[in-house]
Each structure stands twice: as C-alpha cells, then as structure tokens.
Amino acid sequence: MLSLIVFAPMAMALLMLFVPKTQEKLLFILAGIGSLIPLVATLPLLAGWSGAAVSTETYAKGMRFVEHFNWIPKVGVSYTFGVDGFAITMIALSVLLFPIAILASYGYIKTRVKDYLILLLILMTGTNGVFSALDFILFYVFWEIVLLPMYFLIGIWGGARREYAAIKFFIYTLVGSVVMLVGAIYLYLQAGGTSFNILELATKTSQLPVTGLTTFAFFALVVGFAVKVPMFPFHTWLPDAHVEAPTPISMLLAGILLKLGSYAMIRISHPLLPQVAKQYAWVLFALGVAGILYAALAAMAQKDFKKQVAYSSVNHMGFFVIALSAASILPRDMAEVALQGGYIVTIAHGIISPIFFFAVGMFYERTHTRDLGKLGGMFVTIPVVSFMTAFVAFANLGLPGLAGFIGEFITLTGVYPAYGLWVLVAGAGLVITAAWHLLTMRNVLLGEGKKEYAGLPDVTTKEKLIFAPLAVLTVLFGVWPAPIMNLLHDAVQTLSQVIALGGK
Amino acid sequence: MHFAETFLHSAWVILALPLLTSALIAAFARSLQRKAWIFGTGMMLVALFWSIMTFIAVAGGGHGAAEAAHEGAKFLIEPAWHIQWDAWGQFGSYNMKMGLQVDGLTAVMLVVVTLVSACVQTYASAYFDGGEKRFTRFYAAINLFTTGMLGLVLADNLFLLLVCWEIMGLCSYLLIGHWYEQEWPRMGQIKAFLTTRVGDVGMMIGIFILFFLAKDLTWVGLAEKLPEVIAEHGALLGLGAFLLFTGAMGKSAQFPLHTWLPDAMAGPTPGSALIHAATMVAAGVYLVGRAFMVYGNAPGWVLVVVAFIGAFTSLFAASIATLRHDIKEVLAYSTISQLGYMIMALGLGGWAAGNFHMMTHAFFKALLFFAAGSVIHAHHHNQFLHKMGGLRKKIPITFAVWMAGYLALAGFPGFSGFFSKDELLLAAWTWHPEGVHMAGWLLKLPFIMGLTTAFLTAYYMTRATYLAFFGKPRDHHLYDHAHESPWQMWAPMAVLAVLSVFSGWGWAALPNEWFGGEWMLFFEHLFHMPGIEHVAEASAAHAVTAMATTAGLTGIGLGLLLYKVVSPNTRAKWISAGKPIYNLVRNKYYVDEIYNVLFIETTKVLSKGISWFDGNVVDAIVNGLGKVGTQLADATGWFDKTVVDRLVTIWADISRGIAAQFKRMATGLVQQYMLTLVIVVVASVVLFQVIR
C-alpha cells in the first residue's frame, strides 16, 4: 500500500509524458487522479491504524504496513517502507495537500501546464517517499527527488526574482543535504557498515560515546534538516522562496516541505544520536526560542503580506524545535508531552499555513499587490474572502478552539519542566505574533473600502473547495485533537523511550 | 424538585443553545436580517429558563450522591452535576478529561449570564438604527460570546476554561471593532486583544506549572493533588498561582493591564454592557474564585499580592473616573474599580463576598450601561456629560432606572450594591492573612483603600448623574430633540433595575439579624467554600456598615455640593489651584503614554531592527558566501583560461613541433621505424625501472 502511495504519482507523471501539452484540461484531470490515488490509498491505513500489525523485525520495529526487500545487500541497502504515527500523519497531510494544490493551480498556472503538473507529481512521490522510507539511502534518494522539482517550480513559474529565489533555495538545501549525507555515512561506518536501515543504525549509534566526531555527525545531520525546517539562522531562503513561488507551490512548501526537516529530526538525527542530542539540547533550544522571537519580530516589520506569513512559518517551527530539545533532556513521561506537542504544532501548521498562503493568494489575484500599505478595507469590498482570511489569521496566531493552539499549548506544557521560565520568551513571541496578525488584519481587512478595489469579485466556488477541507480540519482538531493524538501515541512513546535510553 | 433536577442533569443544553443560535444566525444572516433579534432573544430566554431551573435544583440541594465523592477536599465546592468525557485526548501519557460541572457559583453565573444576554439582545434590537449594516454580525458574535462565557463557568478544568476565555476574547475583539471603518474601534480592538494576551501568556505558564505539579487540570484533581505537592514545591506553586492570576489581571483589567477597557468602549453600548461590564471582565474574578484550590493551597503571599493589586486598582481607577467627561468612560473606569474590589475581596479571603459582589455588579453595571446607551441614543450619539443636563424630564424611564443603578453602585442603603460592598469591606476589616507577617497598618490598608474607593465611587456617580440628568440643559439643540427609548430598550432596563434594587436582599446580614429570616442568608450558604470559615463579630459588622454608609453618603454629599451648590467658576478656580494633580488624574496618570514608549515604540524599533538584520546581515552572509562561490568560480575560470589553457596550448605547440619533427621521421623506411621502436622500448624500460 505504501509503495502505491509513493509511486502512483510518479507513474501518472510518466503516463502524462505521452499526453500532448495542448490538452490542458485532460492533463489536470490526470494529475488530479494521480494525486487522489494516494489519498484514497491512505484512508484505509488511517481507518485500520489501531488494528494493524506492528512489526517486531529489527529493520522496522514499531512500524506498521511494512514492506521490505533487499536492494543492494552488499552494502546493506534495502527497500524498506514502514510508517509509525509520525510518518502516517505526515503522509496524510501530504496526500491531502497535493490534490488541493493541483486544484488551486487549475486556471492559475497558465504557462507550460504539462511540465508543471509532471513536476508536481514527482514532488509528491518524493515527499511521500521520504515519509515512508526506513532505509537511509532510500530516504536520501527521495530527499533529493524533492529538491529538483521544487527548484524548477519556483524558478520557472515564480515571480519577478524567481531565479534568485530558486537558486538560493537550491543551494541552501543542497548544501544541507550534502552535509547530512556526510554525517550519515560516518555513522554508517561507525555502526559496522552492515546496514543502512535507520532503525538498525540507531540501535548501534545510540550507544556510541559522545566524541568530537559523533558531535560533528549529529550537527551535520541537524544542520541538514534545520535548513528544511527552517530553523533560525538557516531560514533566509524561505521568505524569498515563498514570495517568488506561485500560490499552490507556497501552499505545498509551507504545508509539507518544511515538515521534511522536522520529520527527519524525529526519524534520524535524534534517534540515532540521542546522547549527543541530550548534551547539546540547549543549542537547539536557544536557536528555537530565538527563532520564535526573531521571526515574530521580523514578520512584524515586513511590508509584503506573503513575506509576513513566511516568517510565521519560522516562528511556528521554532515551537517544534524547542519541544524536541526539551524531549531530549526530560524524563520519559514529560518528554512524551513535549514530543507530542511539538509534533502537533507541525501538523497544525501544515493544515493552517497552506490556507493562509492561499488567502494571501486570493488577494493577490484580485488586486495584484501584496503590499500591506496598498491593501485596505477588504471586509467592505470582498467580505467572504476577508472572513476566510480573518479565520485563518486567528488560527495562525493560536486562538484556542482552533488547531494551532493545541500544539503550542501542549508544547509549552512539555517544555516548561525542561527550561522553566525561559518559556516566557516563547510567550513573548506569542504576544508579538498576535500583534502583527492583528495589525495586518487592520491594514488589509478593516477600514473604509478603497475606491480602486470596488467591484472586485468575491469568493469563487473553486476557492471555497480549496479552503473548506483544511478549515474544517482546523476547527475539528482544535476542539477534538484525539484523532491525531491517538495516531501519534505509540510513536511518541517509542521515541521518548529511545531518547531516554540514549541518555544513559 | 424532581422537575428541576431534570434541567440540572441536562445543563449542557444551556451551552448548546447559544452556540446553535450563533451558528444559525451566521448561516441565515441574509434571510434573518433584523429578525435575528427575535430569534436570538427567544433562544436566550429558553437558556435563561433552563438556567433558572438548574439554579433551583442546585439551591434546593438533593444531590447527595455527588457530595460524598470528595468529602473533605479543601477549597473545592462539590459539583451538583458533573459529566466527563474521557476520550478527548492525551497530553503525552496523561489522559486529559473534558467535562462540565455545575455547583452553586456556576448556577448563579448561568442565570446572570443568560439573563443579561437576553436583555442585551432585546435592547440592541432598538439601539441600532435602521442603517446598521452589521446587525446580524452583532447577534452572531453576542451569542458566540455567551457560549464562551457559559462554557467558562461550566468548565470542569483549566484547559477548557482557557479555551472559552479566549473565545470571549475573540468576541470582545469583534464587538469593539464593530464599526471598523473608524479609527478608534480598530485601535481599541487590537489594544484589548493584545493587552489581555499579555496576561494570557502568564496565565498559560501558570497552567503549565500547575500541570507539572499535579499532572491534572480538573478542579477536582487539582484540589486533591495540590495539597500533596505543597510541602515540596511550595514556591513553585506560589509562582504558578501568581502567573495564573496575571490572566485574571488582563481579563478583569487590573492595574497594570487595565488600559484596554476604556478603549473597549468604542464598541456598541449593548455589547459593552454584556462584555465589558457584566460578564467577560468578571471572568478574571471568576477564575480566582474558581481556582481557589490553587490560591488556598499556595503560600500566603500570593493572596496578599492579589489583594493589594485589587485594592490599588479599585482606588486608582475610581480616582480617574472622577474626572472623565464621557459618560461611558466614567462607567468604564468604574467597572475597573469595581472589579478591583472583587479581586481584593478574593485576595482577602472573602470568597463569598467577592462572588456576591460580582453578581450584584453584573446587574447594576449592565443597567447603567443600558441607561447610558439610552441617554446616548436619545441624545443623538452624544456621549459628553458636559453637553447633557436636565434630561430627567425628557427621558423619565431612563432616568428612573439610572437612579436604581446609580444608588446601587454608590452603595446607598437598601440597594443591592450596598449589601455586597458591605460584605467586601467586612472581609477587609477582618483580614488575617495566613502565613504572612505584616505590620498592623498594612493589615488595615486594604480596608482604608476600599473605604476611600466607596467614597470616590459615590462621588463620581453623583457627579455623572447630576451632569446628565439634573441642572439646566447645556446644549439646547440636543436637549430639544431628546426622546425616550422604545420598549425594547426600557423593558430590559426595568428588569435589571428590579434586580439592582433587590438582588442584595438574599444576603442581607443586617435584616437577618433584625428579622431572623434564614432565607436572607441564602447566598452565604450557596457560596460556601469549604476551608474558609468566615467569622465576624456582630460589633465589627455594625462598625463596618456604619463606616461604609458614611463614606457613601459623604461622597454623594460632596458630589451635590460641587455640582449643585458651587458655581462652575468657583469649581474652575479650585481646579487651577490643584492644577498638577488635576492634570495627572485627568491624563489617567499617563499610563498609556508610558506604555506607548515602553512597549509599542520599543517593539516597533526592535522589529525594524531585526528585519534589517535579517535582510542585511544574515542574508548578506549567505549572499556573501554565494558571491565568494561565484568569484571562486570566476577565478577558477580565469585560471582555467589563462593558465591551464595556456599550458594546454603550449603543450599543443610543443607537440605540434615534435610532430613536425616526427613527420620528418616518417620517411617510409621500415628500418627507421624499427629503430625508433627499439629506442622507445628501451627508454620506457629504463624509465620504468627508475621510477620503481
């Protein structure tokens, strides 16, 4: 099933190569189907989650829906797929966001439609593959698959400075992934050079002493992932990439691509080297909490609506970083709270930020500006679009009752025992985040309707269709987070156990 | 009783009704239009009926089963009804339970909230004029707000309370910004949201600490577990309790987080009456009262701090209210002051007194806002007291109800506020903080501050009343056009006026002494908090009553003296004599200006700086690295072209030369070829040997 989820989009992309590029509608339909197959295939996995067999093999301990074949046995590379709570939630997010992004592209992307859709489908294979792979080499292959389509998607369909943004994105992430590869190969050799399986590696590397080289390896991995997260101070590619990327790509970038970094930390750097993670937890905490405050303040000063939202991604992912950092030094019971909270932050951000970018896109499509100084009085002009924007802004600033709050609240509940009143700094970030959201809403939505924007069309059915599923989830998980929590439960327990063991 | 029990056991309906109403009004906004008020009020009356029945069931007792469960737990009122949902979710491995509960305090609050909300919805239907564009939005928000407030008082744990708390914050934001085309509402709504948010962050950290200590956030769980951790983690519990209180400071507008409430008056007056007078702002008081298992168990200094913040706020805000010109602003500062009173009472251990005053205040302050709204409505949206005057003849009903509210707030004997204020001051008089040693004068300081506030309150209300309703009209044009409000406005005011007069009689300690009617101590029994024994000698009670009454009457007398007897010219002379103090108070002690510099401007500068740093330093480093890369590439390119290429060309030239020589060798002679071959082979062998 996982292979289908991963490769169905790729297969569809191959099929689409044979469709003439003038058949745009057909291409969209095919791409839609290609992205919906994984969605449909994921549903039974979610439904049958609690009943599914949990693997006890060393290569997939604690994983479900495992697929395992030898690939290059000589160096210990195998084709191993398997998911736990951390992975399945991300896959669910990914298979939900891609069809939505394709729908959002319909009628919006007008040039080179065929190339665009094929790249999008390849991207989907890449992300789903990263979340399914349990073998490092396999993981790395998918990791790199993600990189290229993204480069072209920004570089070809982006805005005015698209080439600068695309190159910046590419170099940042490429450097990150090369550094990561070096770290991983070092650990592979240290572990005896018999297997690239992540779980098998972890059982060995987590027993290594903390030396200069293991520390180097840890930070090599973390920096590689931190670029994707993005973690302060490796974040500056993100605002540029977002500003230049077309709306659907921004949705995917914020919604799912950033989660590759957070997921990889959960899956690789921290289970592999929990002992180093524990010793240097303060580094991650310092960077995370600085990122929360820094990004909130930086967002406040932006003049470009989309850039603001981009900085808020850095802000939110900072909560994940501090949660992970806290989990690596806490006793098991509180570590579970922190981990769960941090991960829920990433899930909630994956649901909320895409529609926030979409909201920005709705304004841009109508007014052709993202300049906060030029927008204004939109509640009078386009009330429904404005209402949607206000909803998502409140969700993003962490209003209780909506999904964003649950994660932040549990995160800080878990982080408090580890770092005490330092959480006040994150708290200050919450206030500043609220401040700029309110100021932006005042600038864009409130006030007298502007003459130049009179008569703009209000929301379309397509826009409602894109917005509704994610908005519904935002409310649902805000009032009833149990579904996510149940999915995560086992994985959180296992990981906190792994981390706690490495701490000895 | 059996009949009423049915309602108690389905108390969740009270919460569901306004939520449904809000959703339906939002969904059918277009077809409902102005009819939304009938629907909203109707549904709220059902909820009110349900609440009253619940109240009767709780007050009548007969729920012994639940009572036995937590016998002996200190600082916990046994819920009369409690449901819990186990499958809400988990915090790590801790099961979080969501639930609703009803006890005496909740039951009273249910009635108060639904009653005021029903009144507001009736009143607002006539308050908004025909041109109001966002009529249904107001009703949807009011009903959502009511849901939040009802959820807050029904919540059986801190987490749900926080969620409802913020939902109310959102509705408050929406209602303040109701007329968002204008600048003041837009600023006011942001100020309100952010100021309370500052408190909320502290509150959240307080909740984290409590969770860390007790691994439980339900009231029952906290009451059971906190006494066990106090020995080991006393200081931390104290910190948690204080931080929890910062949330209350934000919501209930206590100094130094009080500045948002006056600006919240930018919203429509009916909304102000419900949210910024009667209910939401009392949520902070409710929190301290509800979470008393935290405060009761925490080290004594926490409640002392709570008490002094409350006492200071009440005095501070009352002094500002004496010089406000806008009728709503007077009431806003009065609200802050009265909330300070309640907070002070809770801090002093007067748990029942604080909550009692919260109830009476809800009635008379909502009434005063209604009446003020009616005055403003009658006066063509003029809010300035100095343009009013003599209105009692023009709008007699409004005048009558205002007088009821005024006398209740001023603490005139017999009115509801008189009894609750009396209880407050009695709690202050008999204060004995546990575990904290203080000088004798400090022990009496809250009482002195409270008494001064009582005096100031009577004074500023007399001043406002006189300026609005008595004397000669100051603006004849406005006066001539003044008109009485329609029944939708005066009917709710009449209901609240009755309650403002009589709602104190359920706790009339003095008449109880005189007449011996047990029912007169009704609220004292209903508000009984296990762990707090309130003993006051009769002589002390009489002394306090005498002092409080004197203070109130003196205040009224001073108001009349200054505004009825003394001429405006003399008043102006007196003001110029005390100019510095007048300016200080008139400018609200410059708190807004200080905050503006200290926080707003600083944040703005900081944010600009960070943004500059991000663009010009962090990014410059990245771009610099990129530039180094490209220059390195350029250098390599140059090297490649000039050096490597040159070498290659040189080699090419050399080999061409050699080739030319070889060409000469290509003579076609086999021998020569052979010779060359041998030489090459030998040379190769020699070379190979040498290298090896």
Interface residues (C-beta under 8 A of the other chain):
Chain A: K168 I171 Y172 P233 T236 W237 Y294 L297 A298 M300 A301 Q302 D333 M334 A335 E336 V337 A338 L339 Q340 G341 G377 F379 V380 F394 L399 P400 G401 F405 I406 F409 I410 L412 T413 G414 Y416 P417 L421 V423 L424 G427 A428 L430 V431 I432 A434 A435 W436 L438 L439 R442 L446 G447 E448 W480 P481 A482 M485 H489 V492 Q493 S496
Chain B: A87 W88 G89 Q90 F91 G92 S93 Y94 F159 L162 V163 W165 E166 I167 L170 Y173 G177 Y180 E181 R186 Q189 I190 F193 L194 R197 V198 V201 G202 M204 I205 I207 F208 I209 F211 F212 T603 K604 L606 S607 K608 I610 S611 W612 D614 V618 D619 V622 G626
